[in-house]
Amino acid sequence: FAGNVQSSTESHFVPKSDNSMIRKEDEPKHRLGQTISQIKSIAPGLKYVSSSNGRSEYEYDDVQYTFKNGVLVCEYTEIEGGNGFGITAYREFVNRFKKTNHSNVSESNNSTTFYYSNFSISFIYWSASDSFSICYRSFDY
């Protein structure tokens, strides 16, 4: 999902919940902070959907993009499941991200959010459809 993306090259340390430090460059790569033009270069069919509360919504290939002041602040996609695929994929993603250098994590029955220096990544399992969602969200949202 986050392949071929860039993150800030700015290097600094971020405190973890256990008061140890992590390096920002060790965080998962993401597209947050990129401009609409940068996203259009990888999603040429990006289509405007709506605007509200100072944010503009766009969509391309079942991925929803939210921009604030022309900068990507949220990227959301839902992956269809069925026959147990959704719950299996949800658990696999959560287990994989538990090994990343996150600063904190919050978990509930069907949702897990990992927090990093200036963004979070949420995984949500939808039992009714056996699907799951991935949401990268900037703290500037």
C-alpha positions in Angstrom: 0.0 0.0 0.0 2.7 2.5 0.8 5.2 1.3 -1.9 7.0 3.8 -4.0 6.4 6.7 -1.7 8.5 9.4 -0.1 8.6 10.8 3.4 10.4 13.7 4.8 14.2 13.5 4.8 14.4 15.7 7.8 16.1 13.7 10.6 15.1 14.0 14.2 14.2 11.8 17.1 10.7 11.3 18.4 9.8 10.1 22.0 8.1 6.7 22.2 5.5 5.9 24.9 8.3 4.2 26.9 10.4 7.4 26.8 13.0 5.8 24.4 13.6 7.6 21.2 13.0 6.7 17.5 14.4 8.2 14.4 11.8 9.8 12.1 13.5 8.2 9.1 12.8 4.8 10.6 9.1 5.4 10.4 6.9 3.8 7.6 7.1 5.8 4.3 4.0 7.6 3.2 2.6 10.2 0.8 1.3 12.6 3.4 2.6 16.1 2.8 2.7 15.7 -0.9 0.9 18.2 -3.1 -2.1 17.5 -5.4 0.3 17.7 -8.4 2.6 15.1 -6.9 -0.3 12.8 -6.2 -1.6 13.3 -9.7 1.7 12.1 -11.1 1.1 8.7 -9.5 -2.7 8.8 -9.8 -3.4 10.5 -13.2 -7.1 9.9 -13.0 -7.5 11.7 -9.7 -11.0 13.1 -9.5 -12.3 15.9 -7.3 -15.3 14.8 -5.1 -16.1 17.6 -2.7 -14.9 20.2 -0.2 -15.8 21.0 3.4 -14.2 22.4 6.5 -11.1 23.6 4.6 -10.4 20.1 3.1 -10.8 18.9 -0.4 -11.7 15.2 -1.2 -10.4 13.4 -4.2 -10.6 9.8 -5.4 -8.7 7.5 -7.7 -8.9 3.7 -8.1 -10.8 3.2 -4.8 -8.4 5.3 -2.8 -9.7 8.5 -1.1 -7.3 11.4 -0.7 -7.9 14.4 1.5 -6.0 17.6 0.9 -5.8 20.7 3.2 -4.2 23.8 1.7 -3.2 21.7 -1.3 -1.3 19.2 0.8 -2.2 15.5 1.4 -3.4 15.0 5.0 -5.2 11.7 4.7 -5.1 8.7 2.4 -7.8 6.0 2.9 -8.6 2.7 1.2 -10.9 -0.2 1.9 -9.9 -3.6 0.8 -12.7 -6.0 0.0 -12.6 -9.4 1.7 -14.8 -12.4 1.9 -14.2 -16.0 3.0 -12.0 -14.8 5.9 -9.6 -12.8 3.8 -10.5 -9.5 5.5 -9.8 -10.6 9.1 -6.7 -12.5 8.0 -5.3 -9.5 6.1 -6.2 -7.1 9.0 -4.3 -9.3 11.5 -1.3 -9.7 9.2 -1.0 -5.9 8.7 -1.4 -5.2 12.4 1.2 -7.8 13.3 3.6 -6.4 10.7 3.2 -2.8 11.9 3.7 -3.8 15.6 7.3 -4.3 14.6 7.7 -0.7 13.3 9.1 2.1 15.3 5.8 3.6 16.4 5.6 6.0 19.4 2.3 4.6 20.6 -0.5 2.2 19.7 -4.2 2.1 20.5 -6.3 -1.0 20.0 -10.0 -1.8 20.2 -12.0 -4.8 19.0 -11.7 -4.2 15.3 -9.4 -1.2 15.1 -5.7 -0.6 15.7 -3.9 2.8 15.3 -0.2 3.3 15.3 1.2 6.7 16.0 4.4 8.2 14.6 6.0 11.6 14.7 3.4 13.6 12.8 0.9 11.0 11.5 -1.0 7.9 12.3 -1.8 4.7 10.5 -5.2 3.0 11.3 -6.3 -0.5 10.4 -10.0 -1.2 10.7 -11.7 -4.5 10.2 -15.4 -4.5 9.1 -16.9 -7.8 10.2 -20.2 -7.4 8.3 -18.4 -7.4 5.0 -15.2 -9.2 6.1 -13.2 -6.2 4.6 -10.6 -3.9 6.2 -9.5 -0.3 5.8 -6.1 1.4 5.9 -6.0 5.1 6.8 -2.8 7.2 6.8 -3.7 10.5 8.6 -1.5 13.6 9.3 -1.8 15.2 12.7 -2.5 18.4 10.6 -5.8 16.9 9.4 
